[in-house]
Amino acid sequence: MATPSTLRERPIAEPLKPEWQLKLYVAGSTPRSNAALENLKRLCETHLAGRYSIEVVDLLLNPQLAAGDQILAVPTLVRKFPEPIRKIIGDLSNEERVLVGLDVKPLV
């Protein structure tokens, strides 16, 4: 039987932050915004499965949030982490351009 002096508290594990933190700025539910989100999800599941998070910011609902990342056009994808911050404007349909823009390295 263990005595109180031999019992050790186990630290509570902190939830792991995803390796890739992405923020997609849109303006409402337009066909272009919807396409950007669907393309982004597909690319992430293909190339970053289990290692990413996507935050969607609708600037029609929160226009003041555009200033933080200096958003001038929508849809715009911002890679917050890993640093450095990178931005891609458009519907993200050109997979090669998005992968190069995000600097996604293929898994080996």
C-alpha positions in Angstrom: 0.0 0.0 0.0 1.4 3.4 -0.9 1.8 6.0 1.8 1.1 9.7 1.2 4.8 10.4 0.9 5.2 8.0 -2.0 2.1 9.1 -4.0 2.9 11.6 -6.7 0.4 13.8 -8.4 0.5 13.5 -12.2 0.5 16.8 -14.0 -2.6 17.5 -16.0 -1.7 17.2 -19.6 -2.3 20.5 -21.5 -4.1 20.1 -24.7 -1.8 20.1 -27.7 -2.0 23.1 -30.0 -2.3 22.2 -33.6 1.0 22.7 -35.6 -0.9 24.7 -38.2 -3.2 27.6 -37.1 -5.1 29.0 -40.0 -7.6 31.9 -40.1 -9.9 32.4 -43.1 -11.4 35.8 -43.5 -14.7 35.9 -45.5 -17.5 38.4 -46.1 -20.7 36.4 -45.6 -21.7 33.2 -47.2 -20.9 33.9 -50.8 -20.0 31.3 -53.4 -16.4 32.5 -53.4 -16.2 32.3 -49.6 -17.8 28.9 -49.5 -15.4 27.6 -52.2 -12.4 29.0 -50.2 -13.5 27.2 -47.1 -14.2 23.9 -48.9 -10.9 24.1 -50.7 -9.0 24.8 -47.5 -10.6 21.9 -45.7 -9.8 19.6 -48.5 -6.2 20.7 -48.7 -5.7 20.5 -44.9 -7.2 17.0 -44.7 -4.9 15.9 -47.6 -1.7 17.5 -46.5 -2.1 18.4 -42.7 -4.5 15.8 -41.4 -4.7 16.0 -37.6 -2.3 18.9 -37.4 -4.3 22.0 -38.1 -7.1 24.3 -36.9 -9.2 26.6 -39.0 -10.9 29.7 -37.6 -13.4 31.4 -40.0 -13.9 35.1 -39.4 -16.9 36.7 -41.1 -16.1 40.3 -41.6 -19.8 41.2 -42.2 -20.4 40.2 -38.6 -17.2 41.6 -37.2 -15.6 44.1 -39.5 -13.3 45.4 -36.8 -11.4 42.1 -36.9 -10.0 43.0 -40.4 -7.5 45.5 -38.9 -5.7 42.9 -36.7 -4.3 41.0 -39.7 -4.5 43.9 -42.1 -7.1 42.3 -44.4 -7.8 44.2 -47.5 -9.6 41.6 -49.6 -11.7 38.5 -49.0 -11.5 35.7 -48.9 -8.0 35.8 -47.3 -6.3 32.9 -45.6 -3.8 33.8 -42.9 -1.3 31.3 -41.6 -0.8 32.4 -37.9 1.4 29.5 -36.9 4.0 28.3 -37.7 5.6 31.7 -38.1 6.2 33.7 -40.1 2.7 34.8 -40.8 1.7 34.2 -44.5 -1.4 35.4 -46.4 -3.1 34.1 -49.5 -6.0 35.9 -51.2 -8.6 34.1 -53.3 -10.8 31.0 -53.3 -7.7 28.7 -52.7 -8.6 26.6 -55.8 -5.0 26.4 -57.1 -3.7 23.7 -54.8 0.0 24.1 -55.8 -0.1 27.9 -55.2 -1.7 27.4 -51.8 0.8 24.8 -50.7 3.7 27.0 -51.8 2.1 30.0 -50.2 1.6 28.2 -46.9 5.1 26.6 -47.2 3.6 23.1 -46.6 6.3 20.5 -46.8 5.2 17.0 -48.1 5.2 14.3 -45.4 8.0 11.8 -45.9 
